[in-house]
Amino acid sequence: MKKIIAIGGSNSSNSINRKLASFTASLIPESEVTIFDLSYVDLPIYSMQLETSNGIPEPIINFAAQIDEADLIVLSLAENNGNLNAGFKNLLDWTSRIKGRKTFAEKPMLLMATSPGARGGSSVLEIGKNLFPYQGAVIKNNFSLPSFHQNFDDKKGITNHELLNDLKIIISELNELQWK
């Protein structure tokens, strides 16, 4: 059984990116999915002074352990003003401070983004594709879902058949590579 961590790169309690990541992970056969919900994580904004005085917060240690246990990371990024969501960026900043660690621990990743707009988070997807390999992500493929509210239903998932087929092809290719 493959272990997958599905992450929505947003601290919104109703994150469309967490919905997309969770849906995508559910399409992967023979897998056990852990959904990481950043909206439940209460973190101070990273500063060197906080780290020095209080150490790494327990939720960060737990997040890193979930990454370490996973065989695949399914990450869908929220785009806020063309960039990473501040809550998610803060999570990355804290996690990167664990001694001897690259944030994504050289794990294979399916990197995704969605947004209510027609560009589907394409700006933040490019940021992730360029940044995350330096943080230990082994990006195997990427996917953008444009116009989330027109192409996704909370009960059915992706409703646009062409986009759903594109995602299924990506998942099939991941399975053929066995995520290596």
N, C-alpha and C positions, 0 to 999 in steps of 0.2 A: 504494500500500500504506500503510495507516494504522499508525502506531507507537503501541503501547500499553505502558505500564509497569503491571505488576500488583504491588501491594504488600500484604503482610500486616502489619498494624500490631502486630506482636509480635516479640520477640527469641527466641521459642521455636524450637528446631531442628525441631520437629514441629508448627508453627503451623497450626491449623485455618483461620485467617483467610488465610494465604498459600495454602492449598489452595483455599479458596473464590474468592479473587481470581484465581488462575491458571486455575481451571476457567471462571470467568465470562469472562475475557479470551479463552479458547480458543473461546468461542461467537461471538465477533465476527468476521464474515466479512471477508476480504481485509485481514488485519492481521498485523503482525509484533509478537510479544509478548516483552518483556523482563521477567523475574521478578526483583524485588528481594528478596533474602533477608537480612533484618536480623540473623539469627543468625550470619552470617559477618562482621559488622562489629564490630570491637573499638574502642569509643569510650570515652574517659573521660567521667565525668559533667561536664556543662557547668558552667564557672565563668568569670567574667570574668578571673580571674587566669590560668587556663590559656589562655584565648584571647589575652590580652595577651602571655604569655611564649612560647607555641608557635604561635599563629595557628590558622587553621581546619584541622582534620585532613583529610588527603587523601581518606579515604572520604566525607566530607561534600561535598567538591568534586565527586567522581565521582557521588554521588547527585544533586546539583543538576544536573549535566550530563545525567543520564538523564531527569530531569523536563523539562529544556529541550528534549530531542530528541523527547519524546513528544507525540502528538496527543491522547491521552486517558490519564487516570490512573484505574485501577481499584484502589480502596483499600478493604480490609476491615479494620475495627478490632477488636482484641481488647479485651475488657472485663475489667479487673482491679479488683475492689472498686468497681465502678460508674464507673470512670474509664479514661483511656488507659493502656495498658501503659507502664511506666516507660522501657523501652528505646526505644520509639517516640517518647515525649515527648522524650527526650534527643536523638534524631535531629532532631526538629523544632526544638528549642532551638538546636542547633548550626547547622542550615541557615538559620535565621532571621537568623543573625549575618553571613552573607555580605553585604557592603556593597551596598546598592542593590537588594536582592532581597526579594521576597515568596516564602515557602517554595514554594508551588505554582505560581508564575510565571503566574498567570491562565490556567491550563490547565483544560479541561473535566474533570470528575470524576464517576465513578459511585461513590458512597459507600455502603459496605456494612458489615455486622457480622454475626458469628455467635458462638454460645457453646454449650456443652453444655446450657444451660438453656432453658426454654420461652420466655423473653423475647428470646432471640436477640441479646443485646448492645444492647438498645434504649436503655439509659442512655448508653452511650458513643456510640451513633449520634446521639443528640440533642446531645451535647457537640460532636461533629464538625460537625454541621449548623450549629450556632451559631458555632463557633470558626473553622473553616477558611476561610470567605469572607474573613475579616480577614487570613488568611495567603495570599491569592491563589488560592484554589480557586474554580472556577466549577462549583458542584454542579448537575449536570443532573438527577439522580434519586438515589434511595436504595433499598436493599433490605436486609431483615433475614432471616436464615435461623435459625429457632429449632431447638433440640434437634439440634445438628449431627450427633451420632453416630447418631441415628435417621433423619436425612434426607439423609445424604451418604455416598457410598461412594468410596474413593480411586480406584477404577478407573472407575466409572460417573459420578461427580459427584453432583448432586442427584438423589435417588431419589424424592422426593415430587413427583408429577406436577403437582399444583396449584402448588406453589412454583416448580418449574422453568418452568412456563408463565408465571407472573408475571414471572420473571426474563427470559424470552425476549421478552415484551412490552416490558419496559423497554429491552432491547437493540435491539429493532426501532424503538422511538421514538427512541433515540439515533441510530441510523443514518438515520432519516428527517430528523432535524435536522442530520445530518452533524456533530454534536458542536459546533456553533457556538453 
